[in-house]
Amino acid sequence: MIVHILLNNICLPAFKTVYKKLMNQISDFIILNWIQVAFSTDVTTTLSWRLAHYSSVLCVQEIFE
């Protein structure tokens, strides 16, 4: 019972916060990379890669919400 309360009240919210911060940093990094790549290489490859990234992020976010 105590372990269950600890997990639900402390561990999960902390993990969600860390996860969201990490995802924000990753998406910022990807946006910067995407801007650089878009001006130097094939844009369609970048767009399809970016769509794949967003679909995986949305999938992971649904799991944690």
Distance bins in CASP14 RR format, pairs under 12 A and 6 or more apart:
PFRMAT RR
TARGET T0000
AUTHOR 0000-0000-0000
RMODE 2
METHOD distances of the structure
MODEL  1
1 7 0 0 0 0 0 1 0 0 0 0 0
1 8 0 0 0 0 0 1 0 0 0 0 0
2 8 0 0 0 0 0 1 0 0 0 0 0
2 9 0 0 0 0 0 1 0 0 0 0 0
2 10 0 0 0 0 0 1 0 0 0 0 0
3 9 0 0 0 0 0 1 0 0 0 0 0
3 10 0 0 0 0 0 1 0 0 0 0 0
3 11 0 0 0 0 1 0 0 0 0 0 0
4 10 0 0 0 0 0 1 0 0 0 0 0
4 11 0 0 0 0 0 1 0 0 0 0 0
4 12 0 0 0 0 0 1 0 0 0 0 0
5 11 0 0 0 0 0 1 0 0 0 0 0
5 12 0 0 0 0 0 1 0 0 0 0 0
6 12 0 0 0 0 1 0 0 0 0 0 0
6 13 0 0 0 0 0 1 0 0 0 0 0
6 14 0 0 0 0 0 1 0 0 0 0 0
7 13 0 0 0 0 0 1 0 0 0 0 0
7 14 0 0 0 0 0 1 0 0 0 0 0
7 15 0 0 0 0 1 0 0 0 0 0 0
8 14 0 0 0 0 0 1 0 0 0 0 0
8 15 0 0 0 0 0 1 0 0 0 0 0
8 16 0 0 0 0 0 1 0 0 0 0 0
9 15 0 0 0 0 0 1 0 0 0 0 0
10 16 0 0 0 0 0 1 0 0 0 0 0
10 17 0 0 0 0 0 1 0 0 0 0 0
11 17 0 0 0 0 0 1 0 0 0 0 0
11 18 0 0 0 0 0 1 0 0 0 0 0
11 19 0 0 0 0 0 1 0 0 0 0 0
12 18 0 0 0 0 0 1 0 0 0 0 0
12 19 0 0 0 0 0 1 0 0 0 0 0
12 63 0 0 0 0 0 1 0 0 0 0 0
12 64 0 0 0 0 1 0 0 0 0 0 0
12 65 0 0 0 0 0 1 0 0 0 0 0
13 19 0 0 0 0 0 1 0 0 0 0 0
13 20 0 0 0 0 0 1 0 0 0 0 0
13 64 0 0 0 0 0 1 0 0 0 0 0
14 20 0 0 0 0 0 1 0 0 0 0 0
14 21 0 0 0 0 0 1 0 0 0 0 0
15 21 0 0 0 0 0 1 0 0 0 0 0
15 22 0 0 0 0 0 1 0 0 0 0 0
15 63 0 0 0 0 0 1 0 0 0 0 0
15 64 1 0 0 1 0 0 0 0 0 0 0
16 22 0 0 0 0 0 1 0 0 0 0 0
16 23 0 0 0 0 0 1 0 0 0 0 0
16 60 0 0 0 0 0 1 0 0 0 0 0
16 61 0 0 0 0 1 0 0 0 0 0 0
16 63 0 0 0 0 0 1 0 0 0 0 0
16 64 1 0 1 0 0 0 0 0 0 0 0
16 65 0 0 0 0 1 0 0 0 0 0 0
17 23 0 0 0 0 0 1 0 0 0 0 0
17 24 0 0 0 0 0 1 0 0 0 0 0
17 64 0 0 0 0 0 1 0 0 0 0 0
18 24 0 0 0 0 0 1 0 0 0 0 0
18 25 0 0 0 0 0 1 0 0 0 0 0
18 64 0 0 0 0 0 1 0 0 0 0 0
19 25 0 0 0 0 0 1 0 0 0 0 0
19 26 0 0 0 0 0 1 0 0 0 0 0
19 57 0 0 0 0 0 1 0 0 0 0 0
19 60 0 0 0 0 1 0 0 0 0 0 0
19 61 0 0 0 0 1 0 0 0 0 0 0
19 63 0 0 0 0 0 1 0 0 0 0 0
19 64 1 0 0 1 0 0 0 0 0 0 0
19 65 0 0 0 0 0 1 0 0 0 0 0
20 26 0 0 0 0 0 1 0 0 0 0 0
20 27 0 0 0 0 0 1 0 0 0 0 0
20 57 0 0 0 0 0 1 0 0 0 0 0
20 60 0 0 0 0 0 1 0 0 0 0 0
20 61 0 0 0 0 1 0 0 0 0 0 0
20 64 0 0 0 0 1 0 0 0 0 0 0
20 65 0 0 0 0 0 1 0 0 0 0 0
21 27 0 0 0 0 0 1 0 0 0 0 0
21 28 0 0 0 0 0 1 0 0 0 0 0
22 28 0 0 0 0 0 1 0 0 0 0 0
22 29 0 0 0 0 0 1 0 0 0 0 0
22 57 0 0 0 0 0 1 0 0 0 0 0
22 60 0 0 0 0 0 1 0 0 0 0 0
22 64 0 0 0 0 0 1 0 0 0 0 0
23 29 0 0 0 0 0 1 0 0 0 0 0
23 30 0 0 0 0 0 1 0 0 0 0 0
23 53 0 0 0 0 0 1 0 0 0 0 0
23 54 0 0 0 0 0 1 0 0 0 0 0
23 56 0 0 0 0 0 1 0 0 0 0 0
23 57 1 0 0 1 0 0 0 0 0 0 0
23 58 0 0 0 0 0 1 0 0 0 0 0
23 60 0 0 0 0 1 0 0 0 0 0 0
23 61 1 0 0 1 0 0 0 0 0 0 0
23 64 0 0 0 0 1 0 0 0 0 0 0
24 30 0 0 0 0 0 1 0 0 0 0 0
24 31 0 0 0 0 0 1 0 0 0 0 0
24 57 0 0 0 0 0 1 0 0 0 0 0
24 61 0 0 0 0 0 1 0 0 0 0 0
25 31 0 0 0 0 0 1 0 0 0 0 0
25 32 0 0 0 0 0 1 0 0 0 0 0
26 32 0 0 0 0 0 1 0 0 0 0 0
26 33 0 0 0 0 0 1 0 0 0 0 0
26 53 0 0 0 0 1 0 0 0 0 0 0
26 54 0 0 0 0 0 1 0 0 0 0 0
26 56 0 0 0 0 0 1 0 0 0 0 0
26 57 0 0 0 0 1 0 0 0 0 0 0
26 60 0 0 0 0 0 1 0 0 0 0 0
27 33 0 0 0 0 0 1 0 0 0 0 0
27 34 0 0 0 0 1 0 0 0 0 0 0
27 50 0 0 0 0 0 1 0 0 0 0 0
27 53 0 0 0 0 1 0 0 0 0 0 0
27 54 0 0 0 0 1 0 0 0 0 0 0
27 56 0 0 0 0 0 1 0 0 0 0 0
27 57 1 0 0 1 0 0 0 0 0 0 0
27 58 0 0 0 0 0 1 0 0 0 0 0
27 61 0 0 0 0 0 1 0 0 0 0 0
28 34 0 0 0 0 0 1 0 0 0 0 0
28 35 0 0 0 0 0 1 0 0 0 0 0
29 35 0 0 0 0 0 1 0 0 0 0 0
29 36 0 0 0 0 0 1 0 0 0 0 0
29 53 0 0 0 0 0 1 0 0 0 0 0
30 36 0 0 0 0 0 1 0 0 0 0 0
30 37 0 0 0 0 1 0 0 0 0 0 0
30 38 0 0 0 0 0 1 0 0 0 0 0
30 46 0 0 0 0 0 1 0 0 0 0 0
30 49 0 0 0 0 1 0 0 0 0 0 0
30 50 1 0 0 1 0 0 0 0 0 0 0
30 51 0 0 0 0 0 1 0 0 0 0 0
30 52 0 0 0 0 0 1 0 0 0 0 0
30 53 1 0 0 1 0 0 0 0 0 0 0
30 54 0 0 0 0 1 0 0 0 0 0 0
30 56 0 0 0 0 0 1 0 0 0 0 0
30 57 0 0 0 0 1 0 0 0 0 0 0
31 37 0 0 0 0 0 1 0 0 0 0 0
31 38 0 0 0 0 0 1 0 0 0 0 0
31 46 0 0 0 0 0 1 0 0 0 0 0
31 50 0 0 0 0 1 0 0 0 0 0 0
31 53 0 0 0 0 0 1 0 0 0 0 0
31 54 0 0 0 0 0 1 0 0 0 0 0
32 38 0 0 0 0 0 1 0 0 0 0 0
32 39 0 0 0 0 0 1 0 0 0 0 0
33 39 0 0 0 0 0 1 0 0 0 0 0
33 40 0 0 0 0 0 1 0 0 0 0 0
33 41 0 0 0 0 0 1 0 0 0 0 0
33 46 0 0 0 0 1 0 0 0 0 0 0
33 49 0 0 0 0 1 0 0 0 0 0 0
33 50 0 0 0 0 1 0 0 0 0 0 0
33 53 0 0 0 0 0 1 0 0 0 0 0
34 40 0 0 0 0 0 1 0 0 0 0 0
34 41 0 0 0 0 0 1 0 0 0 0 0
34 43 0 0 0 0 1 0 0 0 0 0 0
34 45 0 0 0 0 0 1 0 0 0 0 0
34 46 1 0 1 0 0 0 0 0 0 0 0
34 47 0 0 0 0 1 0 0 0 0 0 0
34 48 0 0 0 0 0 1 0 0 0 0 0
34 49 0 0 0 0 1 0 0 0 0 0 0
34 50 1 0 1 0 0 0 0 0 0 0 0
34 51 0 0 0 0 0 1 0 0 0 0 0
34 53 0 0 0 0 1 0 0 0 0 0 0
34 54 0 0 0 0 0 1 0 0 0 0 0
35 41 0 0 0 0 0 1 0 0 0 0 0
35 43 0 0 0 0 0 1 0 0 0 0 0
35 46 0 0 0 0 1 0 0 0 0 0 0
35 50 0 0 0 0 0 1 0 0 0 0 0
36 46 0 0 0 0 1 0 0 0 0 0 0
37 43 0 0 0 0 1 0 0 0 0 0 0
37 44 0 0 0 0 0 1 0 0 0 0 0
37 45 0 0 0 0 1 0 0 0 0 0 0
37 46 1 0 1 0 0 0 0 0 0 0 0
37 47 0 0 0 0 0 1 0 0 0 0 0
37 49 0 0 0 0 1 0 0 0 0 0 0
37 50 0 0 0 0 1 0 0 0 0 0 0
38 44 0 0 0 0 0 1 0 0 0 0 0
38 45 0 0 0 0 0 1 0 0 0 0 0
38 46 1 0 1 0 0 0 0 0 0 0 0
38 47 0 0 0 0 1 0 0 0 0 0 0
38 49 0 0 0 0 0 1 0 0 0 0 0
38 50 0 0 0 0 1 0 0 0 0 0 0
39 46 0 0 0 0 0 1 0 0 0 0 0
40 46 0 0 0 0 1 0 0 0 0 0 0
41 47 0 0 0 0 0 1 0 0 0 0 0
41 49 0 0 0 0 0 1 0 0 0 0 0
42 48 0 0 0 0 1 0 0 0 0 0 0
42 49 0 0 0 0 0 1 0 0 0 0 0
43 49 0 0 0 0 0 1 0 0 0 0 0
43 50 0 0 0 0 0 1 0 0 0 0 0
44 50 0 0 0 0 0 1 0 0 0 0 0
44 51 0 0 0 0 0 1 0 0 0 0 0
45 51 0 0 0 0 0 1 0 0 0 0 0
45 52 0 0 0 0 0 1 0 0 0 0 0
46 52 0 0 0 0 0 1 0 0 0 0 0
46 53 0 0 0 0 0 1 0 0 0 0 0
47 53 0 0 0 0 0 1 0 0 0 0 0
47 54 0 0 0 0 0 1 0 0 0 0 0
48 54 0 0 0 0 0 1 0 0 0 0 0
48 55 0 0 0 0 0 1 0 0 0 0 0
49 55 0 0 0 0 0 1 0 0 0 0 0
49 56 0 0 0 0 0 1 0 0 0 0 0
50 56 0 0 0 0 0 1 0 0 0 0 0
50 57 0 0 0 0 0 1 0 0 0 0 0
51 57 0 0 0 0 0 1 0 0 0 0 0
51 58 0 0 0 0 0 1 0 0 0 0 0
52 58 0 0 0 0 0 1 0 0 0 0 0
52 59 0 0 0 0 0 1 0 0 0 0 0
53 59 0 0 0 0 0 1 0 0 0 0 0
53 60 0 0 0 0 0 1 0 0 0 0 0
54 60 0 0 0 0 0 1 0 0 0 0 0
54 61 0 0 0 0 0 1 0 0 0 0 0
55 61 0 0 0 0 0 1 0 0 0 0 0
55 62 0 0 0 0 0 1 0 0 0 0 0
56 62 0 0 0 0 0 1 0 0 0 0 0
56 63 0 0 0 0 0 1 0 0 0 0 0
57 63 0 0 0 0 0 1 0 0 0 0 0
57 64 0 0 0 0 0 1 0 0 0 0 0
58 64 0 0 0 0 0 1 0 0 0 0 0
58 65 0 0 0 0 0 1 0 0 0 0 0
59 65 0 0 0 0 0 1 0 0 0 0 0
END
